[in-house]
């Protein structure tokens, strides 16, 4: 345990900002490897010291040098006493995982040995190969080893963005895009189960007429529910008249409309302006511009869906 002058006590959020590592990753390294040794404040908060910060920086250095997460943590902890670099022995060649693009067994390797980047690469390979069992194995490992928020923000949402970009330049066909979207939709649907329950404030989520890309909106709703909200989900291509009737019936605290194409909002400006006179409207997705928001009296959710959902407290 750190003692004395090295107790530059920090909350985990500040430590994460200093190190460029998410809070979820820091907690995982603390839980799995004992890398961090927080102390408790009088109010019960976990506080971290300069020694904790240095251990993480040493681990990051070892990760950059090519060590797996477990090996990097052991090396960082071994340096605590003598400050010398201790590199664990390399595994025998027969024990090393194969790095071939076509090896489906890669999807079953422990997440602690690969990290989020390796899981993302495994997921892409499995979905490109129309290999649903391998993709499900990657998703199982991802959600077992990382929080829902981290899995969505660091792997699934970037993958969906990349998937759309690859389709736009004809790198993949419609079949690949549909297959991957359906596999991920099924997993997100499982995470969304029960999101309309609870006593928290109500949020209505929908895509405007013509907009079909609703997976990021589902991810937003999952995190919003985990933050205390009840979700009424109307989904893709929602007629604004039906949305208006839902608002009258449910009296939500907020309505979130998401679209990747700004024209989906532009074509509905009069209806959206009328909607903002009845409820608090937020626009999300690549199509949500400040100009459109100003024209209808709405607010833009400009960050990624996970971050924006986490920012919305139940009293928003």
C-alpha positions in Angstrom: 0.0 0.0 0.0 1.3 3.5 -0.8 2.2 5.6 2.1 3.6 8.9 3.0 4.4 11.6 0.4 3.2 9.6 -2.6 -0.5 10.0 -1.6 -1.6 12.5 -4.2 -5.1 11.3 -3.8 -7.3 11.2 -6.9 -10.8 10.0 -7.7 -10.9 7.4 -10.4 -12.3 9.8 -13.0 -9.3 12.1 -12.7 -6.9 9.2 -12.7 -8.5 7.9 -15.9 -8.2 11.3 -17.6 -4.6 11.6 -16.7 -3.7 8.2 -18.1 -6.0 8.1 -21.1 -7.6 4.9 -19.9 -11.3 4.3 -19.3 -12.6 3.9 -15.7 -13.9 0.5 -16.6 -10.4 -0.7 -17.7 -8.8 0.7 -14.5 -11.3 -1.2 -12.4 -10.7 -4.3 -14.4 -6.9 -4.0 -13.9 -7.5 -3.5 -10.2 -9.8 -6.5 -9.8 -7.8 -8.9 -12.0 -4.2 -8.0 -11.3 -4.2 -6.0 -8.1 -2.5 -3.2 -10.0 -4.2 -0.5 -8.0 -4.3 -0.1 -4.3 -7.0 2.5 -3.5 -7.6 4.0 -0.1 -10.9 5.0 1.3 -11.9 8.5 2.1 -13.9 9.3 5.2 -16.9 9.4 3.0 -16.2 6.0 1.6 -14.8 7.0 -1.8 -12.0 5.1 -3.4 -9.0 7.3 -3.8 -5.8 6.6 -5.8 -2.3 7.6 -5.2 0.7 8.6 -7.3 2.1 5.1 -6.9 -1.1 3.7 -8.5 -0.6 6.1 -11.4 3.0 5.0 -11.9 2.0 1.3 -11.9 -0.5 1.9 -14.6 2.0 3.9 -16.6 4.5 1.1 -16.4 1.8 -1.4 -17.4 1.0 0.8 -20.4 4.6 0.9 -21.4 4.8 -2.9 -21.3 1.5 -3.2 -23.3 3.0 -0.9 -25.9 6.1 -3.2 -26.0 3.9 -6.1 -27.0 3.2 -7.9 -23.7 -0.3 -9.3 -23.1 -2.3 -7.6 -20.3 -1.6 -10.2 -17.6 2.1 -10.3 -18.4 2.3 -6.4 -18.5 0.6 -6.2 -15.1 3.0 -8.8 -13.6 6.0 -6.8 -15.0 4.7 -3.5 -13.6 4.1 -5.0 -10.2 7.6 -6.7 -10.2 9.2 -3.3 -10.8 7.6 -1.8 -7.6 10.4 -2.9 -5.4 13.6 -2.6 -7.3 12.5 -0.4 -10.3 14.2 -2.7 -12.7 12.5 -4.0 -15.7 11.3 -7.6 -15.2 10.1 -9.1 -18.4 8.2 -12.4 -18.0 9.7 -15.3 -20.1 8.3 -15.7 -23.6 5.9 -18.6 -24.0 7.2 -21.6 -26.0 6.4 -21.3 -29.7 3.8 -24.1 -29.5 2.0 -22.2 -26.7 1.6 -18.9 -28.7 -1.8 -18.2 -30.2 -1.8 -18.2 -34.0 -2.3 -14.8 -35.5 -3.8 -15.9 -38.8 -6.7 -14.0 -40.2 -8.7 -17.3 -40.8 -8.2 -18.9 -37.4 -11.7 -19.1 -35.8 -10.2 -20.3 -32.5 -8.9 -16.7 -32.0 -12.4 -15.8 -31.0 -12.2 -18.1 -27.9 -9.0 -16.8 -26.4 -9.3 -15.0 -23.1 -10.0 -11.3 -23.3 -7.3 -10.5 -20.8 -4.7 -11.8 -23.2 -5.9 -9.6 -26.1 -7.8 -6.6 -24.8 -10.5 -4.7 -26.6 -8.5 -4.2 -29.8 -8.1 -7.9 -30.3 -11.7 -8.6 -29.5 -12.8 -6.0 -32.1 -10.5 -7.6 -34.7 -11.9 -11.0 -33.9 -15.5 -9.8 -34.2 -14.8 -8.2 -37.6 -13.3 -11.4 -38.9 -16.1 -13.6 -37.6 -18.8 -11.4 -39.1 -17.0 -10.9 -42.4 -16.9 -14.8 -42.6 -20.6 -15.1 -41.8 -19.5 -17.2 -38.8 -22.2 -16.6 -36.2 -20.9 -19.1 -33.6 -17.5 -17.4 -33.6 -19.1 -13.9 -33.4 -21.3 -15.0 -30.5 -18.2 -16.4 -28.7 -16.4 -13.0 -29.1 -19.5 -11.2 -27.8 -19.8 -13.6 -24.9 -16.2 -12.9 -23.9 -16.5 -9.2 -24.5 -19.5 -8.8 -22.2 -18.1 -11.2 -19.6 -14.8 -9.3 -19.2 -15.9 -5.7 -19.7 -18.8 -3.6 -18.6 -21.7 -3.0 -21.0 -20.7 0.6 -21.4 -17.1 -0.3 -22.3 -18.2 -3.0 -24.7 -20.6 -0.7 -26.5 -18.3 2.4 -26.6 -15.0 0.7 -27.4 -16.1 -2.2 -29.7 -19.6 -2.4 -31.0 -20.3 1.2 -31.9 -16.9 1.7 -33.6 -17.6 -1.5 -35.5 -21.0 -0.3 -36.7 -19.5 3.0 -37.9 -16.8 1.1 -39.7 -19.3 -1.3 -41.2 -21.3 1.5 -42.7 -18.1 3.1 -44.1 -17.0 -0.1 -45.7 -20.4 -0.6 -47.2 -20.4 2.9 -48.6 -17.2 2.3 -50.6 -18.3 -1.2 -51.7 -15.7 -3.0 -49.6 -18.4 -5.2 -48.4 -21.8 -6.2 -49.9 -25.3 -5.8 -48.6 -25.3 -9.4 -47.4 -22.4 -8.8 -45.1 -23.9 -5.6 -43.7 -27.3 -7.3 -43.1 -25.7 -10.4 -41.5 -23.5 -8.4 -39.1 -26.3 -6.0 -38.2 -28.7 -8.8 -37.5 -26.2 -10.6 -35.2 -25.5 -7.5 -33.3 -29.2 -6.5 -33.1 -30.0 -9.8 -31.5 -27.3 -9.2 -28.8 -28.5 -5.7 -28.2 -32.1 -6.8 -27.9 -31.1 -9.2 -25.1 -29.4 -6.3 -23.3 -32.5 -4.1 -23.8 -34.9 -6.6 -22.3 -36.9 -5.0 -19.5 -35.8 -1.4 -20.2 -39.3 -0.2 -20.0 -39.6 -1.2 -16.4 -38.8 0.8 -13.3 -39.8 4.0 -11.7 -37.4 6.4 -13.3 -38.3 9.1 -15.8 -39.5 8.1 -19.3 -37.5 8.6 -22.5 -39.1 8.0 -25.9 -36.6 6.9 -28.6 -37.2 6.8 -32.3 -35.8 7.4 -35.8 -37.6 9.9 -38.1 -39.3 8.8 -41.2 -37.1 7.1 -43.7 -34.2 6.4 -41.2 -33.4 2.7 -40.9 -30.2 2.8 -38.9 -31.3 2.4 -35.3 -28.6 0.2 -33.7 -26.7 3.1 -32.1 -30.1 4.4 -30.7 -30.7 1.0 -29.2 -27.2 1.2 -27.6 -28.1 4.6 -26.3 -31.3 3.3 -24.7 -29.5 0.4 -23.1 -27.1 2.8 -21.3 -29.8 5.3 -20.5 -31.9 2.5 -18.8 -28.8 1.5 -16.8 -28.6 5.1 -15.7 -32.2 5.0 -14.2 -34.5 5.8 -17.1 -37.5 3.9 -18.5 -37.4 3.5 -22.2 -40.3 3.6 -24.7 -38.7 2.5 -28.0 -40.4 3.2 -31.3 -37.5 2.3 -33.5 -36.6 2.9 -37.2 -38.8 4.9 -39.7 -41.3 6.2 -37.1 -44.1 8.4 -38.5 -44.0 11.7 -36.6 -47.8 11.6 -36.1 -47.4 8.3 -34.2 -44.5 9.8 -32.2 -46.7 12.8 -31.3 -49.5 10.5 -30.1 -47.0 8.5 -28.0 -45.7 11.8 -26.4 -49.3 12.7 -25.5 -49.9 9.3 -23.9 -46.6 8.8 -22.1 -45.6 12.4 -21.2 -41.9 11.6 -21.5 -39.3 13.7 -19.9 -37.3 13.6 -23.1 -37.7 12.4 -26.7 -34.6 11.4 -28.7 -34.7 11.2 -32.5 -31.6 9.7 -34.2 -30.6 9.8 -37.9 -27.4 9.4 -39.9 -28.8 11.6 -42.8 -29.5 15.3 -42.0 -32.2 15.2 -44.7 -34.3 13.0 -42.5 -34.5 15.9 -40.1 -34.7 18.7 -42.7 -37.7 17.1 -44.3 -39.6 17.2 -41.0 -38.7 20.6 -39.6 -42.3 21.9 -39.2 -43.3 18.7 -37.4 -40.2 18.7 -35.2 -40.8 22.3 -34.3 -44.3 21.4 -33.2 -43.0 18.5 -31.2 -40.5 20.7 -29.2 -43.5 22.8 -28.0 -44.8 19.7 -26.3 -41.7 18.0 -25.0 -37.9 18.2 -24.6 -36.5 17.1 -27.9 -32.9 15.8 -28.5 -31.4 15.1 -31.9 -28.7 12.5 -32.3 -26.6 10.7 -34.9 -24.5 12.1 -37.8 -27.5 13.9 -39.2 -28.1 15.9 -36.1 -26.6 19.4 -36.9 -26.7 22.6 -34.9 -28.5 24.3 -37.7 -31.4 21.9 -37.7 -31.5 21.8 -33.9 -31.7 25.6 -33.8 -34.4 25.7 -36.4 -36.7 23.4 -34.4 -35.7 24.4 -30.9 -34.1 21.1 -30.0 -30.7 20.2 -28.5 -28.0 18.1 -30.2 -26.4 15.0 -28.6 -23.1 15.4 -30.2 -20.9 12.8 -28.5 -21.1 9.0 -28.8 -24.3 7.3 -27.7 -22.8 5.9 -24.5 -21.3 9.2 -23.3 -24.5 11.1 -24.0 -26.6 8.5 -22.2 -24.3 8.7 -19.2 -24.5 12.4 -19.1 -28.3 12.4 -18.9 -29.3 12.2 -15.2 -32.9 11.2 -14.4 -33.5 14.8 -13.5 -32.5 16.1 -16.9 
